[in-house]
Amino acid sequence: MNGAAFFLAVNFIVAMSFGIVFIVIAGKSRSRIAALWIGAGFAVASLSAVCELLVAYTDTPKPWAISAFATVLTGMTLLTLGVSILYERRLDLRIIIVFLSLSLLVCFAIYDLPRGTPLQAFSYQTPFAVAVLTGALIVFSSHSLSAIDRFLGIVLLVTGLHFFAKAALAIRVGSGATATDYVHTDYALISQSLTAVLVVAVGLTLLATLVLEIMAHERSESEIDALSGLANRRGFDRRVQAFLTEQPYGNHTVMLCDLDNFKKVNDSYGHHVGDLVIQGFGKLLRDQMPVGAVAGRVGGEEFAVFLSNTDSDAAIQFAQSFRAAITKLPNLPRDLHPTCSIGVSSLTASDKLAEAYRQADVALYAAKKAGRNRVKLASRS
């Protein structure tokens, strides 16, 4: 086995391994369909290595040469389709089918042309470049790119452009007089070794992208209170801190809400009804809180709300309307009309979130002491 044949075998193993990994990881990722397309892309593209070896070592090279072209291009197209789904830029399947069909026709048309000529070399490599560069364009055109997204775009861009470099190299050093000669040329050795590097780079970057997405989803799930559907204390704090990091200045407010006499609800009606109150309270918060607000269940019957760019007067108005609405929660016993006490504290650029919590808690205590079912604004010293 010469060097090029060795790298063909390596590329087959690496690409097929990535295909299996992506298909397995599809079961864990929210982007399941994207992962399946990407896995299928690697698996199909890996078959080109087998076809290339059959070109060199069988008496009927043309069908296998066409098959090598078709499997590589189809695999790259499937991978790009997966990227488009991952980044929510769906490609038209009709355009994909036309692209693959025309590319195969071109491959048939140039098969008998002298190898290493500009027409033959660039006609052969351009469809590959188009497929991968489309993926790079999809990534770069997406909104809110993270570091891993930018890196993936760069890797796809380099991979796409390298096909033009391969065409230029074939013109310069030759890719063999016939398709059968290809695997024995220096060009094949350079081409396949470079392909091995880029396959690993693309595969690992896409894998990292999906793994980070899974980790973010798992973290998000771990920060959700299952009963209320709101963020738990950790999730609430993280989301508010993230907002304040991006927008450190502004008039914000923090509300602490506590269900009045909740222990009596559990004792009188049972914990099932108590759970219904928590669920209804959480849904009410989700339905009524304005855009940019963050709500969380930070204790057994205690809830917190962060109102961004909202002054204390507007926050009091929101709290009063919310306090009135809670008495009409659905699916509760007819004689049960839950109430809540609310403490409100303003949060400016000079404040710490913990201090705003403390002041809102003091105001909440004052509301309860004054008879419950009311809203109190924290006094600022």
KAUR-V969615 format. One record per residue. RES is the residue in three letters. BURIAL is I if it has 16 or more other ideal C-beta (glycine too) atoms within 10 Angstrom, else O. Layout:
RES	BURIAL
RES	BURIAL
This chain:
MET	O
ASN	O
GLY	O
ALA	I
ALA	I
PHE	O
PHE	I
LEU	I
ALA	O
VAL	I
ASN	I
PHE	I
ILE	O
VAL	I
ALA	I
MET	I
SER	O
PHE	I
GLY	I
ILE	O
VAL	I
PHE	I
ILE	I
VAL	O
ILE	I
ALA	I
GLY	O
LYS	O
SER	I
ARG	O
SER	I
ARG	O
ILE	O
ALA	I
ALA	I
LEU	I
TRP	I
ILE	I
GLY	I
ALA	I
GLY	I
PHE	I
ALA	I
VAL	I
ALA	I
SER	I
LEU	I
SER	I
ALA	I
VAL	I
CYS	I
GLU	I
LEU	I
LEU	I
VAL	I
ALA	I
TYR	O
THR	O
ASP	O
THR	O
PRO	I
LYS	O
PRO	O
TRP	I
ALA	I
ILE	I
SER	I
ALA	I
PHE	I
ALA	I
THR	I
VAL	I
LEU	I
THR	I
GLY	I
MET	I
THR	I
LEU	I
LEU	I
THR	I
LEU	I
GLY	I
VAL	I
SER	I
ILE	I
LEU	I
TYR	I
GLU	O
ARG	O
ARG	O
LEU	I
ASP	O
LEU	O
ARG	O
ILE	O
ILE	I
ILE	O
VAL	O
PHE	I
LEU	I
SER	O
LEU	O
SER	I
LEU	I
LEU	O
VAL	O
CYS	I
PHE	O
ALA	O
ILE	I
TYR	I
ASP	O
LEU	O
PRO	O
ARG	I
GLY	I
THR	O
PRO	O
LEU	O
GLN	I
ALA	I
PHE	I
SER	I
TYR	I
GLN	I
THR	O
PRO	I
PHE	I
ALA	I
VAL	I
ALA	I
VAL	I
LEU	I
THR	I
GLY	I
ALA	I
LEU	I
ILE	I
VAL	I
PHE	I
SER	O
SER	I
HIS	O
SER	O
LEU	O
SER	O
ALA	O
ILE	I
ASP	I
ARG	O
PHE	I
LEU	I
GLY	I
ILE	O
VAL	I
LEU	I
LEU	I
VAL	O
THR	I
GLY	I
LEU	O
HIS	I
PHE	I
PHE	I
ALA	O
LYS	I
ALA	I
ALA	O
LEU	I
ALA	I
ILE	I
ARG	O
VAL	O
GLY	I
SER	I
GLY	I
ALA	O
THR	O
ALA	I
THR	I
ASP	I
TYR	I
VAL	I
HIS	O
THR	I
ASP	O
TYR	I
ALA	I
LEU	I
ILE	I
SER	I
GLN	I
SER	O
LEU	I
THR	I
ALA	I
VAL	O
LEU	I
VAL	I
VAL	O
ALA	I
VAL	I
GLY	I
LEU	O
THR	I
LEU	I
LEU	I
ALA	O
THR	I
LEU	I
VAL	O
LEU	O
GLU	I
ILE	I
MET	O
ALA	O
HIS	O
GLU	O
ARG	O
SER	O
GLU	O
SER	O
GLU	I
ILE	O
ASP	I
ALA	O
LEU	O
SER	I
GLY	O
LEU	I
ALA	I
ASN	I
ARG	O
ARG	O
GLY	I
PHE	I
ASP	I
ARG	I
ARG	I
VAL	I
GLN	O
ALA	O
PHE	I
LEU	I
THR	O
GLU	O
GLN	O
PRO	O
TYR	O
GLY	O
ASN	I
HIS	I
THR	I
VAL	I
MET	I
LEU	I
CYS	I
ASP	I
LEU	I
ASP	I
ASN	O
PHE	I
LYS	O
LYS	O
VAL	I
ASN	I
ASP	O
SER	O
TYR	I
GLY	O
HIS	O
HIS	O
VAL	I
GLY	I
ASP	O
LEU	I
VAL	I
ILE	I
GLN	O
GLY	I
PHE	I
GLY	I
LYS	O
LEU	I
LEU	I
ARG	O
ASP	O
GLN	O
MET	I
PRO	O
VAL	O
GLY	O
ALA	I
VAL	I
ALA	I
GLY	I
ARG	I
VAL	I
GLY	O
GLY	O
GLU	I
GLU	I
PHE	I
ALA	I
VAL	I
PHE	I
LEU	I
SER	I
ASN	O
THR	I
ASP	O
SER	I
ASP	O
ALA	O
ALA	I
ILE	I
GLN	O
PHE	I
ALA	I
GLN	O
SER	O
PHE	I
ARG	I
ALA	O
ALA	O
ILE	I
THR	O
LYS	O
LEU	I
PRO	O
ASN	O
LEU	I
PRO	O
ARG	O
ASP	O
LEU	O
HIS	O
PRO	I
THR	O
CYS	I
SER	I
ILE	I
GLY	I
VAL	I
SER	I
SER	I
LEU	I
THR	O
ALA	O
SER	O
ASP	I
LYS	O
LEU	O
ALA	O
GLU	O
ALA	I
TYR	I
ARG	O
GLN	I
ALA	I
ASP	I
VAL	I
ALA	I
LEU	I
TYR	O
ALA	I
ALA	I
LYS	I
LYS	O
ALA	O
GLY	O
ARG	O
ASN	I
ARG	I
VAL	I
LYS	I
LEU	I
ALA	I
SER	O
ARG	O
SER	O
